Amino acid sequence: MSVLAVGTVAFDRIETPTGMRDRALGGSAMYVTMAARYACEDVRLVAVIGNDFPEKYTEIMRSRGIDLDGLELRSDGLTFAWGGRYHEDLNTRDTLYTDLNVLADFKPKLPSSYKDARIICLGNLHPDVQQSVMDQVSKPEMVLCDTMNYWIDKTPDALRNVLARVDCLVINDSETRELSGCSNLVRAAGKIRDMGPEVLIIKKGEHGALLFAGENIFSVPAFPLTDIADPTGAGDAFMGGLAGYLSGCRDLDLDALKSALVYGSAVASFTVEKFGPEGLYDLTTSEIEKRVDSFRDLTTIPISTLSGY
């Protein structure tokens, strides 16, 4: 029962219609592990930070049970930093800056104790970096992968090599269309799964997520919230919650995937209620379970009382 997340730990500048945070704790690996820990006791993080990364942020992660043996400190550089400004509807944002810093030449080296992880989460990194991680792990039961439009456009061959090796691809709807060259998501899913992943999960933001596995399609809605503070990291938290749930499943079958999709959506819904990862800091099991139960209420279809149905 273990989850390994390889990605970024970063400083985020976040501007939304409701407020702003500067140099907030961010990064894909941080969000994945922060979310996965609620369903998995053994959560391992691989990322790189610079000499400007404060101990208080390291302590936030460590005190919440995240194994940081794979967090590399580069004393000769600065931490990866990203800034974004969200529009009024929060569905679109403008990137203000992306400073790769120590991430520019990051070459992950997994501690030997990490190589037997059951579930691997490959965050949004260069496909060659994702490949190098897969070369280092033993025999994971599931490898989940994220990517983005930039890699789809700039490194298509390297990305195809990655897709041929992963079990599950987790991307959003625009990335799905670009990767497949197809506007219809159902047809797009078929083309992408022909590239290698047996499972495809399409994130649709406020419209939920779609699961494609075997001949099956499963949909889960986004949790309806009155107030949304910050969507940053919600997709990574979704992957983390999903991976954490799967790590505790005896069989990684369709039922497990469906339940994991709901669990990941529930955990991610807490993320957007506060800025940065603050919504993930101190959740309780009962809070998450209550929201999972709410998802059941959202999606339960009653048996029709009409004659003939």
Secondary structure as the mmCIF struct_conf table of DSSP 4:
data_model
#
loop_
_struct_conf.conf_type_id
_struct_conf.id
_struct_conf.beg_label_comp_id
_struct_conf.beg_label_asym_id
_struct_conf.beg_label_seq_id
_struct_conf.end_label_comp_id
_struct_conf.end_label_asym_id
_struct_conf.end_label_seq_id
STRN STRN1 VAL A 3 VAL A 6
BEND BEND1 GLY A 7 GLY A 7
STRN STRN2 ALA A 10 THR A 16
TURN_TY1_P TURN_TY1_P1 PRO A 17 THR A 18
STRN STRN3 GLY A 19 GLY A 26
HELX_RH_AL_P HELX_RH_AL_P1 SER A 28 ALA A 36
TURN_TY1_P TURN_TY1_P2 ARG A 37 ALA A 39
BEND BEND2 GLU A 41 GLU A 41
STRN STRN4 VAL A 43 GLY A 50
TURN_TY1_P TURN_TY1_P3 ASN A 51 ASP A 52
HELX_RH_AL_P HELX_RH_AL_P2 GLU A 55 ARG A 62
TURN_TY1_P TURN_TY1_P4 SER A 63 GLY A 65
STRN STRN5 ILE A 66 ARG A 74
TURN_TY1_P TURN_TY1_P5 SER A 75 ASP A 76
BEND BEND3 GLY A 77 GLY A 77
STRN STRN6 ALA A 81 TYR A 86
TURN_TY1_P TURN_TY1_P6 GLU A 88 ASP A 89
BEND BEND4 LEU A 90 ASN A 91
STRN STRN7 ARG A 93 ASP A 99
HELX_RH_3T_P HELX_RH_3T_P1 ASN A 101 ASP A 105
HELX_RH_3T_P HELX_RH_3T_P2 SER A 112 TYR A 114
TURN_TY1_P TURN_TY1_P7 LYS A 115 ASP A 116
BEND BEND5 ARG A 118 ARG A 118
STRN STRN8 ILE A 119 LEU A 122
BEND BEND6 ASN A 124 ASN A 124
HELX_RH_AL_P HELX_RH_AL_P3 PRO A 127 GLN A 136
BEND BEND7 GLU A 141 GLU A 141
STRN STRN9 MET A 142 CYS A 145
HELX_RH_AL_P HELX_RH_AL_P4 ASN A 149 LYS A 154
HELX_RH_AL_P HELX_RH_AL_P5 PRO A 156 LEU A 163
TURN_TY1_P TURN_TY1_P8 ALA A 164 ARG A 165
BEND BEND8 ASP A 167 ASP A 167
STRN STRN10 CYS A 168 ASN A 172
HELX_RH_AL_P HELX_RH_AL_P6 ASP A 173 SER A 180
TURN_TY1_P TURN_TY1_P9 GLY A 181 GLY A 181
BEND BEND9 SER A 183 ASN A 184
HELX_RH_AL_P HELX_RH_AL_P7 LEU A 185 ARG A 193
TURN_TY1_P TURN_TY1_P10 ASP A 194 MET A 195
BEND BEND10 GLY A 196 GLY A 196
BEND BEND11 GLU A 198 GLU A 198
STRN STRN11 VAL A 199 LYS A 203
HELX_RH_3T_P HELX_RH_3T_P3 GLY A 205 HIS A 207
STRN STRN12 ALA A 209 ALA A 213
TURN_TY1_P TURN_TY1_P11 GLY A 214 GLU A 215
STRN STRN13 ASN A 216 VAL A 220
HELX_LH_PP_P HELX_LH_PP_P1 PRO A 221 PRO A 224
BEND BEND12 THR A 226 THR A 226
TURN_TY1_P TURN_TY1_P12 THR A 232 GLY A 233
HELX_RH_AL_P HELX_RH_AL_P8 ALA A 234 SER A 247
TURN_TY1_P TURN_TY1_P13 GLY A 248 GLY A 248
BEND BEND13 ARG A 250 ASP A 251
BEND BEND14 ASP A 253 ASP A 253
HELX_RH_AL_P HELX_RH_AL_P9 LEU A 254 THR A 271
TURN_TY1_P TURN_TY1_P14 VAL A 272 GLU A 273
BEND BEND15 LYS A 274 PHE A 275
TURN_TY1_P TURN_TY1_P15 GLY A 276 PRO A 277
HELX_RH_3T_P HELX_RH_3T_P4 GLU A 278 LEU A 280
BEND BEND16 TYR A 281 ASP A 282
HELX_RH_AL_P HELX_RH_AL_P10 THR A 285 THR A 299
HELX_LH_PP_P HELX_LH_PP_P2 PRO A 302 SER A 304
BEND BEND17 LEU A 306 LEU A 306
TURN_TY1_P TURN_TY1_P16 SER A 307 GLY A 308
#
